[in-house]
Amino acid sequence: MVHPLITQDHIDQFQRDGVVLIKGLFKDQVDQLRRGVERNMAAPGPYASNNEKTGQTGRFFDDYCNWPRIPEFEAAIKASPVAEVAADLMQSDLVQMFHDHVLVKEPGTSMATPWHQDGPYYFVEGRQTISFWSPLDPVSEAALRCVAGSHKWEKEVLPTRWVSEEDFFADEGQYMPVPDPEAEGMKILEWEMEPGDAVAFNYKTLHGARANTSETRRRAFSLRLVGEDARYVERPGPTSPPYPGHEMKPGQRLREDWFPILFQR
């Protein structure tokens, strides 16, 4: 049985393209998540950034790994059907928490979110991975953009630091340069979205977002989950998020005391 919010077509598209739109996934949690974002911005965590870049206007706030200290985030994750939908889309009998991420582009923010894959930044590897990107304001131009099928590329894209544009790791040939999807004619999927809608995508799906040149805020809540085949892997350097002191070894499932199981069939 799949969750009533989705059909087999959603599952097929997620498996084929690495990305699919789920309407209304967090629709009953929008106000709760907005309160959580305000609490997060008023008291940022250790990983918070305003992504300040010379010559850019506006403010692009982001922060992650805050659900254990922000009750609105934890409550919204547990009250929404997101974990069961994740199980259906990933085709996994188990869904485990990885982390949350808040991304706020204030009106007139000129910085775009650069094209990237999440997977290379993370210390987790597997076919059953999923991110949900849910706007808490209506979006059109500042929506998430994903390259269909990029989760199946043989090589991953080199991770870079968003502001300095430096390479995140020393590249020893295992990564490909960041492509220019528009110039290279790739199939880019994006949608106009209402608050509480969500784009679901694989950790290896190439994605980015335009600047927010509108006169309204663009608040987004992201949730990263993993399925039963996801395992801890070593990277060429510190990962993002780093989770210092995790003590996991390559090939292990993520430790359940830090990364709780949210759904199990």
VEXDREN-2710 file (C-alpha; in Angstrom, 1 decimal):
% VEXDREN-2710
k/r/px/py/pz
1/MET/0.0/0.0/0.0
2/VAL/1.4/3.4/-0.9
3/HIS/0.5/6.5/1.1
4/PRO/-2.7/8.3/-0.3
5/LEU/-0.7/11.4/-1.1
6/ILE/1.2/9.6/-3.9
7/THR/0.6/7.1/-6.7
8/GLN/2.8/4.6/-8.5
9/ASP/3.5/7.3/-11.0
10/HIS/5.3/9.3/-8.3
11/ILE/7.4/6.3/-7.3
12/ASP/8.2/5.6/-11.0
13/GLN/9.2/9.2/-11.6
14/PHE/11.4/9.3/-8.5
15/GLN/13.2/6.2/-9.5
16/ARG/13.6/7.3/-13.1
17/ASP/14.4/11.0/-12.8
18/GLY/15.7/11.1/-9.2
19/VAL/13.1/13.9/-8.4
20/VAL/9.3/14.3/-8.1
21/LEU/6.9/16.9/-6.8
22/ILE/4.6/15.9/-3.8
23/LYS/1.7/18.3/-3.4
24/GLY/0.7/19.2/0.2
25/LEU/3.2/17.0/2.0
26/PHE/3.7/19.4/4.9
27/LYS/0.5/21.4/4.3
28/ASP/-0.7/20.9/7.9
29/GLN/2.7/21.8/9.4
30/VAL/3.4/25.0/7.5
31/ASP/2.7/27.3/10.5
32/GLN/4.6/25.1/12.8
33/LEU/7.6/25.0/10.5
34/ARG/7.5/28.8/10.1
35/ARG/7.6/29.2/13.9
36/GLY/10.6/26.8/13.9
37/VAL/12.4/28.9/11.2
38/GLU/11.9/32.0/13.3
39/ARG/13.2/30.3/16.4
40/ASN/16.2/29.0/14.3
41/MET/17.0/32.4/12.9
42/ALA/16.7/34.1/16.3
43/ALA/19.1/31.5/17.8
44/PRO/21.3/30.1/15.0
45/GLY/23.2/26.8/15.5
46/PRO/26.9/26.3/15.1
47/TYR/26.6/25.6/11.4
48/ALA/24.6/28.7/10.5
49/SER/25.7/31.0/7.6
50/ASN/24.5/34.2/6.0
51/ASN/26.3/33.2/2.8
52/GLU/27.7/36.7/2.4
53/LYS/29.5/37.2/-0.8
54/THR/31.1/40.4/-2.0
55/GLY/28.8/42.4/-4.4
56/GLN/25.7/40.4/-3.5
57/THR/22.6/41.9/-2.1
58/GLY/20.0/40.6/0.4
59/ARG/20.5/37.8/2.9
60/PHE/20.7/34.0/2.2
61/PHE/20.5/32.4/5.7
62/ASP/21.0/28.7/6.0
63/ASP/21.5/26.3/9.0
64/TYR/21.2/22.6/9.6
65/CYS/21.0/19.8/12.2
66/ASN/18.7/21.7/14.5
67/TRP/15.7/19.4/14.9
68/PRO/16.8/18.1/18.3
69/ARG/16.8/21.6/19.8
70/ILE/13.8/23.1/17.9
71/PRO/10.6/21.5/19.1
72/GLU/8.6/22.8/16.1
73/PHE/10.8/20.9/13.6
74/GLU/10.7/17.6/15.5
75/ALA/6.9/17.9/15.9
76/ALA/6.3/18.7/12.2
77/ILE/8.5/15.8/11.1
78/LYS/6.6/13.3/13.3
79/ALA/3.1/14.7/12.5
80/SER/3.6/14.8/8.7
81/PRO/3.4/11.7/6.5
82/VAL/7.0/12.5/5.2
83/ALA/8.6/9.3/6.5
84/GLU/6.0/6.9/5.1
85/VAL/6.1/8.8/1.7
86/ALA/9.9/8.5/1.8
87/ALA/9.6/4.7/2.3
88/ASP/7.3/4.4/-0.7
89/LEU/9.5/6.6/-3.0
90/MET/12.8/5.0/-2.0
91/GLN/11.2/1.5/-2.0
92/SER/12.6/0.9/1.5
93/ASP/11.1/-0.9/4.5
94/LEU/12.9/1.4/6.9
95/VAL/13.4/5.2/7.0
96/GLN/16.0/6.8/9.2
97/MET/16.6/10.5/10.1
98/PHE/19.7/12.1/8.7
99/HIS/19.3/15.9/9.2
100/ASP/17.2/19.0/8.7
101/HIS/18.2/22.1/6.8
102/VAL/16.7/25.6/6.7
103/LEU/17.3/27.9/3.7
104/VAL/15.9/31.5/3.8
105/LYS/16.4/33.9/0.9
106/GLU/15.1/37.4/2.0
107/PRO/13.6/39.7/-0.6
108/GLY/16.1/41.0/-3.1
109/THR/18.7/38.3/-2.4
110/SER/20.9/38.1/-5.5
111/MET/22.8/35.0/-4.6
112/ALA/21.7/31.9/-6.4
113/THR/22.1/28.4/-4.9
114/PRO/24.8/26.9/-7.1
115/TRP/24.4/23.6/-9.0
116/HIS/25.5/20.7/-6.7
117/GLN/24.7/17.2/-5.6
118/ASP/24.2/16.7/-1.8
119/GLY/25.7/13.2/-1.8
120/PRO/29.4/14.1/-2.1
121/TYR/29.2/16.4/1.0
122/TYR/27.7/13.6/3.1
123/PHE/29.2/10.6/4.9
124/VAL/26.4/8.3/3.7
125/GLU/26.2/6.2/0.5
126/GLY/23.3/4.2/-0.9
127/ARG/20.6/4.0/-3.5
128/GLN/17.9/4.6/-0.9
129/THR/18.4/8.3/-0.1
130/ILE/15.9/11.2/-0.2
131/SER/15.8/14.9/0.4
132/PHE/12.5/16.9/0.7
133/TRP/12.6/20.6/-0.1
134/SER/9.5/22.3/1.1
135/PRO/8.8/26.1/0.7
136/LEU/7.0/27.9/3.5
137/ASP/6.1/30.7/1.1
138/PRO/4.6/30.5/-2.5
139/VAL/7.5/30.2/-4.9
140/SER/7.9/30.6/-8.7
141/GLU/11.2/32.1/-9.7
142/ALA/13.2/31.0/-6.6
143/ALA/12.0/27.4/-6.8
144/LEU/14.3/24.4/-6.6
145/ARG/15.6/23.2/-10.0
146/CYS/16.7/19.6/-10.5
147/VAL/18.4/17.8/-13.5
148/ALA/16.4/14.7/-14.4
149/GLY/18.4/11.5/-14.3
150/SER/21.6/13.0/-12.8
151/HIS/21.4/10.6/-9.9
152/LYS/22.5/7.9/-12.3
153/TRP/25.6/9.6/-13.5
154/GLU/28.7/7.4/-13.3
155/LYS/30.8/10.2/-11.6
156/GLU/29.6/12.6/-8.9
157/VAL/30.0/16.3/-9.2
158/LEU/32.9/18.0/-7.3
159/PRO/31.5/19.6/-4.1
160/THR/32.5/23.2/-3.6
161/ARG/32.1/25.9/-0.9
162/TRP/29.1/28.1/-1.9
163/VAL/30.6/31.5/-0.9
164/SER/34.4/31.1/-1.6
165/GLU/33.7/28.7/-4.6
166/GLU/36.7/26.6/-3.4
167/ASP/36.7/22.9/-3.8
168/PHE/35.4/21.1/-0.7
169/PHE/37.8/18.2/-1.0
170/ALA/41.1/17.7/-2.9
171/ASP/40.0/16.3/-6.2
172/GLU/41.9/13.2/-7.1
173/GLY/39.9/12.4/-10.2
174/GLN/36.9/10.8/-8.6
175/TYR/34.7/13.8/-9.2
176/MET/33.5/15.6/-12.4
177/PRO/33.5/19.4/-12.8
178/VAL/30.2/21.2/-12.0
179/PRO/28.3/21.2/-15.3
180/ASP/26.2/24.1/-16.7
181/PRO/22.9/22.3/-17.2
182/GLU/21.3/25.1/-19.3
183/ALA/24.2/25.5/-21.6
184/GLU/24.5/21.8/-21.9
185/GLY/20.8/21.3/-22.7
186/MET/20.1/19.1/-19.8
187/LYS/16.4/18.4/-18.8
188/ILE/15.7/20.7/-15.8
189/LEU/12.6/20.1/-13.7
190/GLU/11.1/22.9/-11.6
191/TRP/7.7/23.7/-10.4
192/GLU/5.7/26.6/-9.0
193/MET/4.9/25.6/-5.5
194/GLU/2.5/26.4/-2.6
195/PRO/3.6/26.4/1.0
196/GLY/3.8/22.8/2.2
197/ASP/4.4/21.3/-1.2
198/ALA/7.7/19.4/-1.4
199/VAL/10.2/18.4/-4.1
200/ALA/11.6/14.9/-3.2
201/PHE/15.0/14.1/-4.7
202/ASN/17.9/11.6/-4.4
203/TYR/21.1/12.8/-2.7
204/LYS/22.9/12.4/-6.1
205/THR/20.4/14.5/-8.1
206/LEU/22.1/17.7/-9.4
207/HIS/20.1/20.7/-8.2
208/GLY/20.2/24.5/-7.5
209/ALA/17.9/27.5/-7.2
210/ARG/17.8/31.0/-8.6
211/ALA/18.2/34.2/-6.7
212/ASN/15.1/35.7/-4.9
213/THR/14.6/38.9/-6.8
214/SER/10.9/39.1/-5.6
215/GLU/9.6/41.3/-2.8
216/THR/8.7/38.4/-0.6
217/ARG/10.7/36.0/1.5
218/ARG/11.5/32.5/0.4
219/ARG/11.7/30.3/3.4
220/ALA/12.3/26.6/2.8
221/PHE/12.6/23.6/5.1
222/SER/14.6/20.6/3.9
223/LEU/14.6/17.2/5.4
224/ARG/17.2/14.5/4.6
225/LEU/16.3/10.9/5.2
226/VAL/17.9/7.5/4.4
227/GLY/16.6/4.0/3.7
228/GLU/17.8/0.5/4.6
229/ASP/20.7/0.2/2.2
230/ALA/22.4/3.5/3.3
231/ARG/25.8/3.0/4.9
232/TYR/28.5/5.2/6.4
233/VAL/31.4/6.0/4.1
234/GLU/34.7/7.8/4.5
235/ARG/35.3/10.9/2.4
236/PRO/38.5/12.7/1.4
237/GLY/38.0/15.3/4.1
238/PRO/35.5/16.5/6.7
239/THR/31.9/16.2/5.6
240/SER/29.0/18.6/5.8
241/PRO/27.3/18.0/8.3
242/PRO/30.5/16.8/10.2
243/TYR/28.8/15.1/13.3
244/PRO/32.1/15.1/15.3
245/GLY/32.6/12.1/17.5
246/HIS/30.1/9.9/15.7
247/GLU/32.5/6.8/15.9
248/MET/30.9/5.0/13.0
249/LYS/33.0/2.7/10.8
250/PRO/32.7/2.3/7.0
251/GLY/29.9/-0.1/6.0
252/GLN/27.8/0.5/9.1
253/ARG/24.3/1.7/9.1
254/LEU/23.9/5.2/10.8
255/ARG/23.8/4.9/14.6
256/GLU/20.1/4.9/15.7
257/ASP/20.7/7.0/18.8
258/TRP/21.8/9.9/16.7
259/PHE/19.8/9.1/13.6
260/PRO/16.5/7.7/14.8
261/ILE/14.3/5.4/12.8
262/LEU/11.2/7.4/11.8
263/PHE/9.2/4.6/10.0
264/GLN/9.4/0.9/9.6
265/ARG/7.1/-1.5/7.8
END
